[in-house]
Amino acid sequence: MNRGEVSNEIKIKNLKKRIKELEDFIEKNGKLRFYGDGYYKVVAKTPYSKNYFSMVAYGESRVDYSIDSWVSAPKWLYDSGHHLMCFNIIHEAKMFAISNGGYLFKCEIEERVNLPHFCSSEKLCEGIIERVPLINYQKGTIAVKRLKLIGEEINYRLP
């Protein structure tokens, strides 16, 4: 084998290595874009307010959120095993935010727990836990004992 052939083999080997690195990079970032790298909370906000509140929980089940503050469900819900909800799949959180006009934040969580049975949000606002059969949570929904919004709102809207 002459010097030129050896040089070409080395170039080919280096190119294959670089292609593998790029493929790994694309796969990793594609997963991050879809799954994200953490937990996400969709909240509502009134105009000109600094604080946020639950998207679908209101009345007796309402939870108020502010950036960098830990919160948990109201005591009556917490004691009954119903905790805060958030997402662990960013794509699902974005879709929920878009369809409900919510604000999307990254969040930190404490103690992930089992999801309770799906309940009527109308009854929860009255302080009543009423199970709704045959309805499930949106994909990527998880329950946690405490969470806090971190950072700034994630801009998921189209320009």
N, C-alpha and C positions, 0 to 999 in steps of 0.2 A: 504494500500500500504506500502510495507516495504522499508527500507532504500536503498537497491540495486535497486529496481524499480524506486525510485525517482531519484537516481543517474543516471540511464540509461536514464530517460526522460530528465534530464538536459543536458546530453551529446548529445542526439539526437537533442534537441532544439538548442544547441550551434553549432552543425554540420550543421543544416539547415541554421542557420544564416550565417555561414562561407561560405557555398555553394552559398547563395544568393549574398554575397559580391564578391565572385570570379566570378560569372556570370556577375554581374554589371561591374566589372573590365575588363573582357574579351570583353564585348559589347562596353564599352567606348573606349578601346584601338583599337579595330577593326575599329570603326568609325573614330578614329583619323588617323589610318594608311591609310584609303581610302580617307576620306574627308580632313584630315589634320586639322590644327588649325589656319589657317590664309589665306594668299594670296601668290601666287607663280608666278614668272616670268621666262620665258625661253628666254635666250639671246644667241647670237653668240659671238665668240671671235677669233681674229687672233692669231696665235702662237706668243708667247713671249710678248704679249701685256698685259697691266694691265687693260685696259678698255674693256667694252662689248658694243655690239650694237644690234639693233633689229634683230630678227630672220628672219622675212619676209618683213620688211619695209626697203627699201634702197633708194638710190638716194635722191630725194626731201623729202621723208617721213621718212628717217633714223633718229633714235634716238640713241644717245650715252649714255651709263650708266656707272656709277662707284659706288663702294660700298659706302653707307651712303650719297648719294647725291640725292636730289629731282630733278626729271625731268618731263617734260610734252611734249606733241606732238609739232611738229613744228607749228609755229603761224598760217600758212594758214590752217592746218588741225584742229587745236584747234578752230579757229574762225568759221569753218564750222561744228563744232559739232563732229568731229572725234578725239577721244582721245586715250590714251594708253590702251593696252589690257594686261590682266593677267588672272590667273586662281584662282578659289576659291575651286577647288577640286584637291588635290595633285596627285591622281592617273591619272587624265587627263593630268596634267602638266608633269608628268613623261613619259606618253605615247607620248606626243608631243615632248618632249626633245629627247627621244630615236629615234623616227622616223625621226627627223630632225637634229640630232647630236648637239643639243644645250646644254647649261649649265643651270642648274636649281638653282634658289635662292628663298628664302623666301623674301617677300617684304612687305613694309608698303604702304598703299594707302591713298589718300585724295580724297574725294568726288566721290563716285561711281555714274555713270551716265548710261543712257540707251545705249545699243549697237546700233551703227549706222548700216545701211544696209551694207551687205557684199560687199566689193569693190575689184576690180582688183588690186592686188599688183603691177603688171607691169605698170598700168596706174598711180597709186599713186606715183611710183618712178619718173614719169615724171611730177608730180605736177597736175595730173588730177584725179578728183573723178568720177569713173565710176562704177555704181552699177552692181553687177553680180547677176542676178535673179536665184532663186531656189538653192542657196548655202547658207548654214548656218554656223555659227561659231561652233567650237568644243565644246562639252558639258563642262561646267564649265568655259567658257570664260566670262569675265566681262570687262566693260570699266570703266576707272577711269581718273580723270583730272590730277593727279600727282601720282608718285610712286617713291620709292627708294629701291634699293637692300639692304638687311641687312644680316649680318653674312657672312658665307662662303658658297661656293657652296655645294648644297645637293648632296651627292653621291647616285645616283639612278642606276648606272650601275652594272651589275652582276660582281662578282669577277672573 
